Amino acid sequence: MIDNAVMVENLEKSYRKIKAVDGISFSVPEGEVFGLLGPNGAGKTTTIRILLTLIQSSAGSVLIFGMDTVRQSDKIRQMAGYVPQGISVDGELTAYENMLIYAKLYGLPSANRRKRITEVLEYIGLEDRANDMVKTYSGGMMRRLELAQSLINSPKILFLDEPSIGLDPNARNAMWEMVRKLRQELGTTIFLTTHDMVEADTLCDRIGIMDRGKLVIVGTPSDLKANVGGDVITVSAKNASLSEVIEQLGYQTIGEPSNGTADLLVKKGEKAIPRIVESFKEKGVELDSVFLKKPTLDDVFLKYTGSRIDDGAGWAQAKKTRMTYRRMAK
């Protein structure tokens, strides 16, 4: 019996002198929702493309349900579904016609195609728009259709590359609900990449944090946040050198202070705030603001990589790209 849906050992992918994936190892138990979290360029998409047998690695090995991605690529593709970042539907076709293309590509018998397409479109909530041109769809509906395409072959494992990127909040929440539904009702193993902290925290059983091609840590969201080591108190002072004062006071920080702001790591944050304010005052620094929060995945990422994920630009660019594809489809 195979317990792991995915087994990756010492995986590398190099492009000339650049290592897009740098010796990563991890496993994904069957039925788990596993996420790779990291900024654009971290190596997430390259990893997912290797697992899907779309490109070959430079070194290392990958097993999908015990099958080697190099020697048994055809079998792996038959049991996998994939939703890429870019738009993968044709706006000049109806939803049914888009689904029919995928049904033929996966070799579904002609006698069963209509029934299977209808089942999937109903499951995904698009049965009433099956015969409408896809170019009339909203961005969220297009993403749901892409998800439907990936389910046509009843995959054992589903790969989602930035599943909600570029979607508005309502469409994003709808996508998340569909991912939960797939896992709960069908037991599908789901492997996703994201740079959205909330998405990773909401959907994933376990998360691997990836940065500059390396996998720096793997764990459950709750364990990773607990590893930060306490509460986070963000202090700011416009006209003071916080680094020097923090060093004098001996406070532990997450990352380096910047732009007059620093994140202090403390125990029992609520009780620590008055002491912190007073200690800065004694050093001649009047704090402009003090903010307490529990550790987030952003804090985890900062702790293990030394930087934060700037997801604002990525989201805006993704939305712009998807809107451009939609205009082209019309």
C-alpha positions in Angstrom: 0.0 0.0 0.0 1.3 3.5 -0.9 0.9 6.0 1.9 2.6 8.9 0.1 1.0 10.6 -2.9 4.2 12.5 -3.5 7.8 11.7 -2.6 10.6 14.1 -3.5 14.2 13.5 -2.8 17.1 16.0 -3.4 15.3 17.6 -6.3 17.2 20.1 -8.4 16.5 22.1 -11.6 19.2 24.3 -13.1 18.9 26.8 -16.0 22.5 27.5 -17.0 24.1 28.9 -13.8 20.8 29.5 -12.0 19.3 26.9 -9.7 15.6 27.3 -9.8 15.2 24.4 -7.4 18.0 23.6 -5.1 18.1 20.2 -3.5 14.6 20.0 -1.9 13.1 16.9 -0.3 9.6 16.4 1.1 6.6 14.0 1.0 2.9 14.5 0.8 0.6 11.8 2.3 -2.4 10.7 0.3 -5.4 12.9 0.9 -3.5 15.9 2.2 -3.7 19.5 1.1 0.0 20.5 0.8 1.1 24.0 -0.1 4.4 25.5 -1.3 4.5 29.1 0.0 6.9 31.6 -1.3 7.4 34.8 -3.4 7.5 34.9 -7.2 10.7 33.3 -8.4 11.1 31.0 -5.4 10.9 27.9 -7.5 7.4 26.9 -6.8 6.1 26.7 -10.3 9.2 24.9 -11.5 8.7 22.3 -8.8 5.1 21.7 -9.7 5.9 21.4 -13.4 8.5 18.7 -12.5 6.0 16.8 -10.5 3.5 17.0 -13.4 6.2 15.6 -15.7 6.1 18.7 -17.9 9.8 19.3 -17.5 12.6 17.0 -16.2 14.7 17.7 -13.2 18.5 18.2 -13.3 19.0 15.9 -10.3 17.0 14.0 -7.7 13.9 11.9 -7.9 10.1 12.3 -7.7 7.5 9.5 -7.2 3.8 10.2 -7.6 1.9 7.3 -6.0 5.0 5.2 -6.2 5.5 5.9 -9.9 8.7 7.6 -11.3 8.1 10.9 -13.1 10.7 10.1 -15.8 9.9 6.4 -16.5 6.1 6.5 -15.9 5.1 10.0 -17.0 2.2 8.9 -19.1 0.5 7.0 -16.2 1.1 10.0 -13.9 -0.5 12.4 -16.3 -3.6 10.2 -16.6 -4.2 10.3 -12.8 -3.3 14.0 -12.3 -5.2 17.3 -12.7 -3.6 20.7 -13.2 -4.8 24.3 -13.0 -2.0 26.6 -14.1 -1.6 30.3 -13.3 -2.4 31.6 -16.7 -5.8 31.3 -18.3 -6.3 27.9 -19.9 -9.8 28.2 -21.3 -10.8 29.4 -24.8 -13.1 32.4 -24.7 -14.5 31.6 -28.2 -15.9 28.3 -27.1 -18.6 27.4 -24.7 -17.9 25.8 -21.3 -19.1 22.4 -22.7 -16.8 22.7 -25.7 -13.8 23.5 -23.5 -14.6 20.5 -21.4 -15.0 18.3 -24.4 -11.5 19.1 -25.6 -10.1 17.9 -22.2 -12.3 14.8 -22.3 -10.9 13.8 -25.6 -7.3 14.6 -24.5 -7.7 12.3 -21.5 -9.1 9.6 -23.7 -12.6 9.4 -22.2 -14.8 7.0 -24.2 -17.1 8.9 -26.5 -20.2 7.2 -25.0 -19.3 8.6 -21.5 -18.1 12.1 -22.4 -21.4 14.0 -22.2 -22.4 12.3 -18.9 -19.0 13.1 -17.3 -18.9 16.7 -18.5 -22.4 17.3 -17.2 -21.5 15.7 -13.9 -18.4 17.9 -13.4 -20.1 21.1 -14.5 -22.9 20.4 -12.1 -20.4 19.7 -9.3 -18.6 22.9 -10.0 -21.8 24.9 -10.2 -21.6 25.9 -13.9 -24.3 23.6 -15.4 -26.6 26.5 -16.1 -23.9 28.3 -18.1 -22.6 25.2 -20.0 -23.6 26.5 -23.4 -22.6 30.1 -22.9 -19.4 31.5 -24.5 -16.6 31.6 -22.0 -15.7 35.1 -22.9 -18.9 36.2 -21.2 -17.8 34.7 -17.9 -16.4 36.6 -14.9 -12.9 35.9 -13.8 -14.1 33.7 -11.0 -16.3 31.7 -13.3 -13.4 31.2 -15.7 -11.3 29.9 -12.8 -14.1 27.5 -11.8 -14.2 26.2 -15.4 -10.4 25.7 -15.3 -10.9 23.7 -12.1 -13.7 21.7 -13.8 -11.3 20.9 -16.7 -8.8 19.5 -14.3 -11.4 17.2 -12.8 -12.6 15.6 -16.1 -10.4 12.5 -15.6 -11.3 12.1 -11.9 -7.7 12.8 -10.8 -6.2 11.2 -7.7 -4.0 14.2 -7.2 -4.8 17.8 -8.2 -2.1 20.5 -8.8 -3.1 24.1 -8.3 -0.6 26.8 -9.3 -1.6 30.0 -7.5 -5.3 28.9 -7.5 -6.9 32.3 -6.5 -4.3 34.7 -8.0 -5.9 37.7 -9.6 -9.4 37.0 -8.3 -11.5 39.4 -6.3 -12.3 38.4 -2.7 -15.6 36.9 -3.4 -14.3 34.7 -6.3 -11.3 33.8 -4.1 -13.5 32.6 -1.3 -15.6 30.6 -3.8 -12.4 28.9 -5.1 -11.4 28.1 -1.5 -14.7 26.5 -0.9 -14.4 24.3 -4.0 -10.9 23.1 -2.9 -12.3 22.2 0.5 -15.2 20.4 -1.1 -12.9 18.3 -3.3 -10.8 17.3 -0.3 -13.7 16.5 1.9 -16.1 14.8 -0.5 -13.7 13.1 -2.9 -10.6 12.6 -0.8 -8.4 14.2 -3.6 -4.8 14.9 -2.7 -4.2 18.6 -3.4 -0.8 20.2 -4.1 -0.9 23.9 -4.4 1.5 26.8 -4.7 0.8 30.3 -3.4 2.3 33.5 -2.2 -0.9 34.3 -0.4 -0.4 33.8 3.4 -4.1 33.7 4.1 -4.7 31.1 1.4 -2.0 28.9 2.7 -3.2 29.2 6.3 -6.8 28.6 5.3 -6.4 25.6 2.9 -3.3 23.7 3.8 -2.8 20.8 6.2 1.0 21.4 5.9 3.1 24.1 4.3 6.6 24.1 2.8 8.2 27.5 2.8 10.3 28.0 -0.3 12.8 30.8 -1.0 15.4 31.1 -3.7 15.0 27.5 -4.7 15.4 26.1 -1.3 12.8 24.5 1.0 13.6 26.1 4.4 10.9 24.5 6.6 7.8 22.3 6.4 5.1 22.0 9.0 1.4 22.6 9.8 0.3 26.3 9.9 -0.2 26.1 13.7 3.2 24.5 14.3 5.0 27.0 12.1 3.4 29.9 13.8 4.2 28.4 17.2 7.9 28.1 16.2 8.1 31.9 15.9 8.5 31.8 19.7 6.0 34.3 21.2 3.8 37.3 20.4 4.8 40.0 18.0 4.7 43.6 19.0 5.3 46.1 16.2 6.7 49.4 17.4 7.3 52.5 15.3 9.0 55.9 15.9 9.6 58.3 13.0 12.6 60.2 14.3 14.6 57.6 16.1 17.2 54.9 15.4 15.3 51.8 16.6 18.1 49.4 15.8 20.4 51.0 18.3 17.9 51.3 21.0 16.6 47.7 20.5 20.1 46.4 20.8 20.7 48.4 24.0 17.5 47.1 25.5 18.2 43.5 24.4 14.9 42.9 22.6 14.6 40.0 20.1 13.3 41.0 16.7 11.9 39.3 13.7 13.9 40.6 10.8 15.8 43.9 10.8 14.0 47.2 11.8 13.3 49.4 8.8 11.5 52.7 8.1 11.2 53.4 11.8 9.4 50.2 12.4 10.4 47.0 14.2 8.8 43.7 15.1 9.7 42.6 18.7 9.3 39.0 19.7 8.0 38.8 23.3 6.3 36.5 25.8 2.8 37.4 27.0 2.5 40.4 24.7 -0.4 42.1 26.5 1.5 42.4 29.7 4.8 43.3 27.9 3.4 46.4 26.2 3.6 48.9 29.2 7.2 47.7 30.0 8.2 48.1 26.4 6.8 51.6 26.1 8.5 52.6 29.3 11.9 51.1 28.4 12.0 53.0 25.1 11.0 56.2 26.9 13.9 55.8 29.3 16.2 55.7 26.2 14.7 59.0 25.0 12.4 57.4 22.3 8.7 58.3 22.2 7.0 55.5 20.3 4.4 56.7 17.8 2.5 53.4 17.8 2.5 50.0 19.4 0.6 47.1 17.9 0.2 43.6 19.3 -0.6 40.6 17.1 -0.3 36.8 17.3 2.3 35.3 14.9 1.3 34.9 11.3 2.7 32.9 8.4 4.2 36.2 7.3 6.2 36.3 10.5 7.2 32.7 10.0 8.5 33.5 6.5 10.4 36.5 7.9 12.0 34.4 10.6 13.3 31.7 8.3 14.1 33.8 5.2 14.9 37.3 6.6 12.4 39.0 4.3 8.6 39.3 3.8 6.6 38.3 0.8 5.5 41.4 -1.1 2.3 39.9 -2.5 0.6 43.2 -3.5 2.6 43.6 -6.7 2.2 40.0 -7.6 -1.6 40.1 -7.1 -1.9 43.3 -9.1 0.2 41.9 -12.0 -1.7 38.6 -12.0 -5.0 40.4 -12.2 -3.7 42.6 -15.0 -2.5 39.5 -16.9 -5.7 37.6 -16.5 -7.7 40.7 -17.6 -5.5 41.0 -20.7 -6.2 37.3 -21.6 -9.9 38.0 -21.2 -9.8 40.9 -23.6 -7.9 38.8 -26.1 -10.5 36.1 -25.8 -13.1 38.6 -26.9 
